[in-house]
Amino acid sequence: MEFKPLNPFLLTTYGGPEYFCDRRYELERLTSNILNGVNTTLLSIRRMGKTGLLKHLAQHLESQDITALYLDIYATQNLREFTLVLLNGIFEGVPQRSSLGKQFLTFIKKIRATVSFDSISGQPQLGLEFVNNDQYLYSLKSLFQLLEKQEKPIVLLIDEFQQIATYPEKTMEALLRTHIQQLKYTRFVFSGSNKHLLTNMFQDQSRPFYMSTQLLELRTIDETAYREFIVAQFAKGGRTLTEEVLDEIVRFSRLHTYYTQAVCNRLYSLGVRKIKLNDLREACSQILKEQEGVFFQYRHLLTTQQWKLLEAIALEGRVYNPTSAAFIKKYDLGAASAVQRSLVALEQKEMIYRQQAEKGNYLLLYDVFLSRWLERTSYHPHQKKLGNEF
């Protein structure tokens, strides 16, 4: 049954090419790497649309008769859970009537996998009741061998791959690298939202995966392409918007994929046929008001110094030198050493991140809505004028 959402600006699922914006360059790069036997590491900050891109890639590859299996390992904590995710990824992604599907069913009978049903989705899930890690190691190796027997391209799209660095099995990276080196037909895309951890895994000479993939960083979608997509999606629903509204959507959301989608989703939900700036202001105000409880919780979880620094970065917009005397004095942030400690804490908590640019790296808040809320609610005597703010 064809997927037809009531609102074309999707936030939590992939609905197919019709609801997916651009990423042509990234799709071409990933596809080319797969066809040419090159594994890829896809780097991205949170909510930039990497999961949607991976699922879009999977559908694109299927049209070329290439099996692509999406594996989200964010919730895994050890070798056992990683093996289960791979087991279920094959179970869910490979048709049972295919050659691989039939071989897989024979395999799961051999290892005596158990079948249960997810309490929420009702979908069947496979489980393993082994008593030691050696059995999981054997099963993992056997699963890779099973994929390799097909002698045709199979792609594993492993999301949040940096999670394996937290496993109690300290040799997990070396183990996977050893298996992967022996595969001729199976390709990998390793994806993650913790750029620091993932970059270290693939660029640190002391790590097993050093220089084993090509790096591809996911940035904001091309502005022209995104503007055309937004206008087209509204037009399909019989809605029009002025150029002024489009400009404000781009500015307010910073073209950070999730936040752009969220603003457009809310604006579309208002049901207005001829959308004007006041309608956009209403949509954005609704979103920020609904998020206030979360924002206040952030305030309680951070120290006073960390919160002041977060406010300062939000009010400034982009901060190139957060420990400069001018910035510290402007926002009354105290000693440079205290600011440095707060910077480290906020980056570790993934409240802020460093964006690379030609003029030098600068700091931004991860959460665009938090940043806009702070611009609206914070007060400082030297606060710059924010223009036509909501």
Secondary structure, 3 states (H helix, E strand, C coil): CCCCCCCCCCCCCCCCHHHCCCCHHHHHHHHHHHHCCCCEEEECCCCCCHHHHHHHHHHHHHCCCCEEEEEECCCCCCHHHHHHHHHHHHHHHCCCCCHHHHHHHHHHHHCCCEEEECCCCCCEEEECCCCCHHHHHHHHHHHHHHHHCCCCCEEEEEECHHHHHHCCCCCHHHHHHHHHHCCCCEEEEEEECCHHHHHHHHHCCCCCCCCCCEEEECCCCCHHHHHHHHHHHHHHCCCEECHHHHHHHHHHHCCCHHHHHHHHHHHHHCCCCEECHHHHHHHHHHHHHHHHHHHHHHHHHCCHHHHHHHHHHHHHCCECCCCCHHHHHHCCCCCHHHHHHHHHHHHHCCCEEEECCCCCCEEEECCHHHHHHHHHHCCCCCCCCCCCCC
